[in-house]
Amino acid sequence: MEKVELIEKINGFLVEEFEVSPEKITPDANLKETLELDSLDYIDLVVVIESNFGFKVKPEDFMSIVTFQNFYDYVQQRVSEKVPS
């Protein structure tokens, strides 16, 4: 999956799932603050990632994710690591 395609897919489900304005989602924006995430929202985010991209997310993976760019990079890396079935 191309990076642009991946970002569009991620932004699409973030806008829908977290009811955030697409204009607020920029690479340098803070993920937690922009989406107003609490602990339950993180669970929702993990479920959405796993169902859309087909890999398991470890809670500790989120420790290094601060911005949307960090999030895009993380998802892209995990998608590229998956072995085609």
C-alpha positions in Angstrom: 0.0 0.0 0.0 1.4 3.4 -1.0 2.0 5.9 1.8 -0.5 8.4 0.5 -3.2 5.7 0.2 -2.4 4.6 3.8 -2.6 8.1 5.2 -6.0 8.7 3.4 -7.3 5.4 4.8 -6.1 6.2 8.3 -7.5 9.8 8.2 -10.8 8.5 6.9 -11.4 6.1 9.8 -10.1 8.7 12.3 -12.6 11.3 11.1 -15.5 8.8 11.1 -14.6 7.0 14.4 -13.5 10.0 16.5 -15.7 12.7 14.8 -12.8 15.0 14.3 -12.6 17.6 11.6 -10.2 16.5 8.8 -8.5 19.9 8.8 -7.3 19.2 12.4 -5.4 16.1 11.2 -2.0 17.2 10.2 1.3 15.3 10.4 2.7 17.5 13.2 -0.5 17.6 15.3 -0.6 15.8 18.6 -2.6 12.5 18.1 -4.0 12.3 21.7 -4.9 16.0 22.0 -6.4 16.3 18.5 -8.6 13.1 18.9 -9.2 13.9 22.6 -8.3 10.3 23.4 -8.9 8.7 26.8 -8.0 5.2 27.7 -11.2 3.7 26.2 -10.6 5.6 23.0 -7.2 4.0 22.7 -8.9 0.6 22.8 -11.2 1.8 20.0 -8.2 3.0 18.0 -6.4 -0.3 18.4 -9.5 -2.2 17.3 -9.9 0.0 14.3 -6.2 -0.4 13.3 -6.3 -4.2 13.8 -9.5 -4.6 11.7 -8.4 -2.2 8.9 -4.8 -3.3 8.6 -4.8 -6.9 9.9 -2.0 -6.8 12.5 -2.0 -6.9 16.3 -1.1 -3.7 18.2 0.8 -3.9 21.4 0.0 -1.3 24.0 3.7 -0.4 24.4 3.8 0.5 20.7 1.8 3.7 21.5 4.5 4.9 24.0 6.5 6.4 21.1 3.5 7.7 19.1 2.9 11.4 19.7 2.1 13.0 16.3 0.0 11.8 13.4 3.2 11.4 11.5 4.5 9.0 14.2 1.2 7.1 13.8 1.4 6.9 10.0 5.0 5.7 10.2 4.1 3.1 12.8 1.1 1.7 10.7 3.2 1.7 7.5 6.0 -0.1 9.2 3.7 -2.8 10.7 1.9 -3.2 7.3 5.2 -3.7 5.5 6.3 -6.2 8.1 3.3 -8.4 7.4 4.1 -11.5 5.4 1.6 -11.9 2.5 -0.6 -15.0 3.1 
